[in-house]
Amino acid sequence: MVALFRWLDPVRRFGKQASRVVRLGRRRVVLVAAVAALVGHVGDHAPVASAAPHKPRAWFDAKGAFVFPLGDGPLPMSRDALAEALTEGWRRNLRFPEGGEIVSTEGGRYPAIGSLNMRLGGGIDRDDEVKEKKHKTPLHPSGKVEARVAVRNFDLDARPLIFDKAKLDIHISATDARLDMEHDDHGRAMVMLADANDATLQLEATNEDVERMLIQDLNEAVHSYGVYVRKATLKLSAVDDRAIDVDLHLSTRVAYVPAGLHFQAHVDIDSQMNARLSHLKCDGDEAIGPLIMSLVRPGMAKYEGKSRPVFSFPTGQLQLRDVKIQGGENIKIAAHFAR
């Protein structure tokens, strides 16, 4: 059931389809939970020592939310080298129209930069077939920081990013930011927006495009289970800026047998930026939908009334301060972060 809240975040999709580098938390989706239920693995069963202090785990791990690919070779040691490495990294993952500057920098004395701008609008996700094997998996920060860069003004404008038939607008800006550079376990270099005095994230997509992205993401996640998602019907209704009603129906095939899965939930985000799930419902239709949901329902019930921080961050300094959500035909999310 965690997934009912997780998939609302298009950043995870942005990283997977556009840059293949941004990842928010564990890859858990509604359909995976359903399939897992069939083999008896619904819910979190990790043991917790009774004497250990309990710190609520956030719904989203934002450690990978602001990770950007660098090109091959040594880590950049100058402002121009950083721009070139970022350009190479983005071109490996996205196809851009001819002409135009993707990454630009200005001012400062390296490793300090006055401004860093990434212009990704119109970038098209490259097909997996044209990527080297090691670049098909998302970057995963190791936490072993090798270099840091201070940026007075950071701006990433990706309006829109294009993958398959869907579009997603994303805009990230930050002031007095800190970028951490490191390699992952495959030796791939990356740079991460690890801290900032003030930052904003804005996302926008049509409801229809979100449904398309959801189908793509779900099918990639569950194809090994013999599951295929034929259709997703999403209704996201914003009660106010921080309260939303979620209604999702999935038409699937499990081993060629049709199964309809229907999920409903209400999400409230309080002034401390904790998100609480309530009014959780799940029903099934078609041939084996009712059977699947009867197995999912007990694991789903434990999330009723569950409240957790919306995000956890790479450092303890950056915090989510405000968020606004708009539903309907155009889905918009605006988040404000600060120390």
For each residue, the residues with C-beta under 8 A, 3 or more apart:
1: 4 30 33 263 265 277 280 299 300 302 303
2: 5 6 28 59 303
3: 6 7 28 29 30 32 33
4: 1 7 30 246 248 263 265 277 280
5: 2 8 59 246 265 267 275 277
6: 2 3 9 12 24 25 28 29 59 60
7: 3 4 12 29 30 214 217
8: 5 236 244 246 267 325 333
9: 6 12 13 24 60 333
10: 13 14 168 170 203 205 210 213 331 333
11: 14 15 22 24 65 170 201 203
12: 6 7 9 15 16 22 23 24 25 60
13: 9 10 16 17 168 213 217
14: 10 11 17 18 19 22 158 161 168 170 203
15: 11 12 18 19 20 21 22 23 24 64 65 67 138
16: 12 13 20 22 23 138 217
17: 13 14 20 125 161 163 164 213 216 217
18: 14 15 22 93 94 120 123 125 158 161 163 168
19: 14 15 22 67 68 69 90 93 94
20: 15 16 17 69 93 131 135 136 137 138 139
21: 15 64 67 68 69 93 138 139 190
22: 11 12 14 15 16 18 19 64 65 66 67 138
23: 12 15 16 27 64 65 67 138 139 140
24: 6 9 11 12 15 60 61 62 64 65
25: 6 12 28 58 59 60 61
26: 61
27: 23 32 221
28: 2 3 6 25 32 33
29: 3 6 7 32 33 217 218 221 222
30: 1 3 4 7 33 34 218 248 250 261 263
31: 34 35 218 221 222 227 229 250 252 261
32: 3 27 28 29 35 36 221 222 225
33: 1 3 28 29 30 36 37 42 296 299 300
34: 30 31 37 38 261 292 293 295 296
35: 31 32 38 39 222 225 227 254
36: 32 33 39 40 41 42
37: 33 34 40 41 42 292 295 296 299
38: 34 35 292 295
39: 35 36
40: 36 37
41: 36 37
42: 33 36 37 295 296 298 299 300
43: 298 299 302
44:
45:
46:
47:
48: 52 54
49: 52
50:
51:
52: 48 49
53:
54: 48
55:
56: 274 307 308 309
57: 308 312
58: 25 61 62 308 309 310 311 312
59: 2 5 6 25 275 308 309 310 311
60: 6 9 12 24 25 65 310 311 312
61: 24 25 26 58 64 311 312
62: 24 58 65 66 311 312 313 314
63: 141 192 312 313 314
64: 15 21 22 23 24 61 67 138 139 140 141 192
65: 11 15 22 23 24 60 62 311
66: 22 62 172 192 193 194
67: 15 19 21 22 23 64 139 141 190 191 192 193
68: 19 21 86 89 90 118 156 190 191 192 193
69: 19 20 21 86 89 90 92 93 139 188 189 190
70: 75 76 85 86 88 89 181 188 189 190 191
71: 84 85 86 87 88 89 92 189
72: 88 189
73: 85 189
74: 77
75: 70 85 146 147 181 189
76: 70 81 82 84 85 181
77: 74 81 110
78: 81 82 110
79: 82 83 105 108 110 113
80: 83 84 105
81: 76 77 78 84 85
82: 76 78 79 85 86 105 110 113 116 149 191
83: 79 80 86 87 103 104 105 116
84: 71 76 80 81 87 88 103
85: 70 71 73 75 76 81 82 88 89 189
86: 68 69 70 71 82 83 89 90 102 103 118 191
87: 71 83 84 90 91 102 103
88: 70 71 72 84 85 91 92
89: 68 69 70 71 85 86 92 93 189 190
90: 19 68 69 86 87 93 94 96 102 103 118 120 123
91: 87 88 94 95 96 102
92: 69 71 88 89 126 131 135
93: 18 19 20 21 69 89 90 125 126 131 135
94: 18 19 90 91 120 123 124 125 126 161
95: 91 123 124 125 126
96: 90 91 100 102 120 122 123 124
97: 100 122
98:
99:
100: 96 97 119
101: 104 119
102: 86 87 90 91 96 118 119 120
103: 83 84 86 87 90 116 117 118 119
104: 83 101 115 116 117 119
105: 79 80 82 83 108 113 114 115 116 117
106: 113 114 115
107: 113 114 115 152
108: 79 105 112 113 114 150 151 152
109: 112
110: 77 78 79 82 113 149
111: 147 148 149 150
112: 108 109 149 150 151 152
113: 79 82 105 106 107 108 110 116 149 150 151 152
114: 105 106 107 108 151 152 153
115: 104 105 106 107 151 152 153 154 155
116: 82 83 103 104 105 113 151 153 154 155 179
117: 103 104 105 155 156 157
118: 68 86 90 102 103 155 156 157 158
119: 100 101 102 103 104 157
120: 18 90 94 96 102 123 156 157 158 161
121: 157 158 159 160 161
122: 96 97 160 162
123: 18 90 94 95 96 120 158 161 162
124: 94 95 96 162 163
125: 17 18 93 94 95 161 162 163 164
126: 92 93 94 95 130 131
127: 130 131
128: 131 136
129:
130: 126 127
131: 20 92 93 126 127 128 135 136
132: 135 136
133: 136
134: 137 186 188
135: 20 92 93 131 132 188
136: 20 128 131 132 133
137: 20 134 186
138: 15 16 20 21 22 23 64
139: 20 21 23 64 67 69 184 188 190
140: 23 64 184 185
141: 63 64 67 180 182 184 190 192 314
142: 182 183 184 185
143: 182
144: 182 183
145: 148 180 181 182 194
146: 75 181 182 183
147: 75 111 180 181
148: 111 145 178 179 180 181
149: 82 110 111 112 113 178 179 181 191
150: 108 111 112 113 176 177 178 179
151: 108 112 113 114 115 116 154 174 176 177 178 179
152: 107 108 112 113 114 115 175 176 177
153: 114 115 116 173 174 175
154: 115 116 151 172 173 174 175 177 179 193 196 199
155: 115 116 117 118 171 172 173 174
156: 68 117 118 120 170 171 172 173
157: 117 118 119 120 121 171
158: 14 18 118 120 121 123 161 168 169 170 171
159: 121 169 170 171
160: 121 122 167 168 169
161: 14 17 18 94 120 121 123 125 158 167 168 169 170
162: 122 123 124 125 166 167
163: 17 18 124 125 166 168 213 216
164: 17 125 212 216
165: 212
166: 162 163 205 209 210 212 213 216
167: 160 161 162 205 206 209
168: 10 13 14 18 158 160 161 163 203 204 205 209 213
169: 158 159 160 161 202 203 204 205
170: 10 11 14 156 158 159 161 201 202 203
171: 155 156 157 158 159 200 201 202
172: 66 154 155 156 193 199 200 201 202
173: 153 154 155 156 199 200
174: 151 153 154 155 177 193 196 197 198 199 200
175: 152 153 154 196 197 198 199
176: 150 151 152 196 197 198
177: 150 151 152 154 174 193 195 196 197 199
178: 148 149 150 151 193 194 195 196
179: 116 148 149 150 151 154 191 192 193 194
180: 141 145 147 148 191 192 194 314
181: 70 75 76 145 146 147 148 149 189 190 191 192
182: 141 142 143 144 145 146 189 190 192
183: 142 144 146 187 188 189 190
184: 139 140 141 142 187 188 190
185: 140 142
186: 134 137
187: 183 184
188: 69 70 134 135 139 183 184
189: 69 70 71 72 73 75 85 89 181 182 183
190: 21 67 68 69 70 89 139 141 181 182 183 184
191: 67 68 70 82 86 149 179 180 181
192: 63 64 66 67 68 141 179 180 181 182 314
193: 66 67 68 154 172 174 177 178 179 196 199
194: 66 145 178 179 180 314 315 318
195: 177 178 314 315 317 318 339
196: 154 174 175 176 177 178 193 199 318 337 338 339
197: 174 175 176 177 338 339
198: 174 175 176 336 337 338
199: 154 172 173 174 175 177 193 196 318 336 337 338
200: 171 172 173 174 334 335 336 337
201: 11 170 171 172 333 334 335 337
202: 169 170 171 172 332 333 334 335
203: 10 11 14 168 169 170 331 332 333 334
204: 168 169 330 331 332 333
205: 10 166 167 168 169 209 210 213 330 331
206: 167 209 210 329 330 331
207: 210 211 234 235 236 327 328 329 330 331
208: 211 212
209: 166 167 168 205 206 212 213
210: 10 166 205 206 207 213 214 234 236 331
211: 207 208 214 215 232 233 234
212: 164 165 166 208 209 215 216
213: 10 13 17 163 166 168 205 209 210 216 217
214: 7 210 211 217 218 232 234
215: 211 212 218 219 229 231 232
216: 17 163 164 166 212 213 219 220
217: 7 13 16 17 29 213 214 220 221
218: 29 30 31 214 215 221 222 229 232 250
219: 215 216 222 223 228 229
220: 216 217 223
221: 27 29 31 32 217 218
222: 29 31 32 35 218 219 225 227 229
223: 219 220 226 227 228
224:
225: 32 35 222 254
226: 223 254 255
227: 31 35 222 223 252 253 254
228: 219 223 252 253
229: 31 215 218 219 222 232 250 251 252
230: 251 252 253
231: 215 250 251
232: 211 214 215 218 229 248 249 250 251
233: 211 248 249 251
234: 207 210 211 214 246 247 248
235: 207 245 246 247 248 327
236: 8 207 210 244 245 246 247 325 327 328 331
237: 244 245 247 327 328
238: 241 243 244 325 326 327 328
239: 243 244 245
240: 243
241: 238 323 324 325 326
242: 268 269 270 323 324 325
243: 238 239 240 266 267 268 269
244: 8 236 237 238 239 266 267 325 327
245: 235 236 237 239 264 265 266 279
246: 4 5 8 234 235 236 263 264 265 266 267
247: 234 235 236 237 262 263 264
248: 4 30 232 233 234 235 262 263 264
249: 232 233 260 261 262 263
250: 30 31 218 229 231 232 260 261 262 263
251: 229 230 231 232 233 258 260 286
252: 31 227 228 229 230 258 259 260 261
253: 227 228 230 256 257 258 259
254: 35 225 226 227 257 259 288 292
255: 226
256: 253
257: 253 254 287 288
258: 251 252 253 286 287 288 289
259: 252 253 254 284 286 287 288 289 292
260: 249 250 251 252 284 285 286 289
261: 30 31 34 249 250 252 282 284 289 292 293
262: 247 248 249 250 281 282 283 284 285 289 293
263: 1 4 30 246 247 248 249 250 281 282
264: 245 246 247 248 279 280 281 282
265: 1 4 5 245 246 277 278 279 280 281
266: 243 244 245 246 277 278 279
267: 5 8 243 244 246 275 276 277 278
268: 242 243 275 276 278
269: 242 243 273 274 275 276 310 323
270: 242 273 274 276 307
271:
272:
273: 269 270 309 310 311 319 320 321 322 323
274: 56 269 270 307 308 309 310
275: 5 59 267 268 269 307 308 309 310
276: 267 268 269 270 305 306 307
277: 1 4 5 265 266 267 280 303 304 305 306 307
278: 265 266 267 268 304 305
279: 245 264 265 266
280: 1 4 264 265 277 300 301 303 304
281: 262 263 264 265
282: 261 262 263 264 293 296 297 300
283: 262 289 290 293
284: 259 260 261 262 288 289 290 291 292 293 294
285: 260 262 289 290
286: 251 258 259 260 289
287: 257 258 259
288: 254 257 258 259 284 291 292
289: 258 259 260 261 262 283 284 285 286 292 293
290: 283 284 285 293 294
291: 284 288 294 295
292: 34 37 38 254 259 261 284 288 289 295 296
293: 34 261 262 282 283 284 289 290 296 297
294: 284 290 291 297
295: 34 37 38 42 291 292 298
296: 33 34 37 42 282 292 293 299 300
297: 282 293 294 300 301
298: 42 43 295 301 302
299: 1 33 37 42 43 296 302
300: 1 33 42 280 282 296 297 303 304
301: 280 297 298 304
302: 1 43 298 299 306
303: 1 2 277 280 300 306
304: 277 278 280 300 301
305: 276 277 278
306: 276 277 302 303
307: 56 270 274 275 276 277
308: 56 57 58 59 274 275
309: 56 58 59 273 274 275 312 320
310: 58 59 60 269 273 274 275 320 323
311: 58 59 60 61 62 65 273 320
312: 57 58 60 61 62 63 309
313: 62 63 316 317 318 319 337
314: 62 63 141 180 192 194 195 318
315: 194 195 318
316: 313
317: 195 313 339
318: 194 195 196 199 313 314 315 337 338 339
319: 273 313 337 338 339
320: 273 309 310 311 323 335 336 337
321: 273 336 337 338
322: 273 335 336
323: 241 242 269 273 310 320 333 334 335 336
324: 241 242 332 333 334 335
325: 8 236 238 241 242 244 331 332 333
326: 238 241 330 331 332 333
327: 207 235 236 237 238 244 331
328: 207 236 237 238 331
329: 206 207
330: 204 205 206 207 326
331: 10 203 204 205 206 207 210 236 325 326 327 328
332: 202 203 204 324 325 326
333: 8 9 10 201 202 203 204 323 324 325 326
334: 200 201 202 203 323 324
335: 200 201 202 320 322 323 324
336: 198 199 200 320 321 322 323
337: 196 198 199 200 201 313 318 319 320 321
338: 196 197 198 199 318 319 321
339: 195 196 197 317 318 319
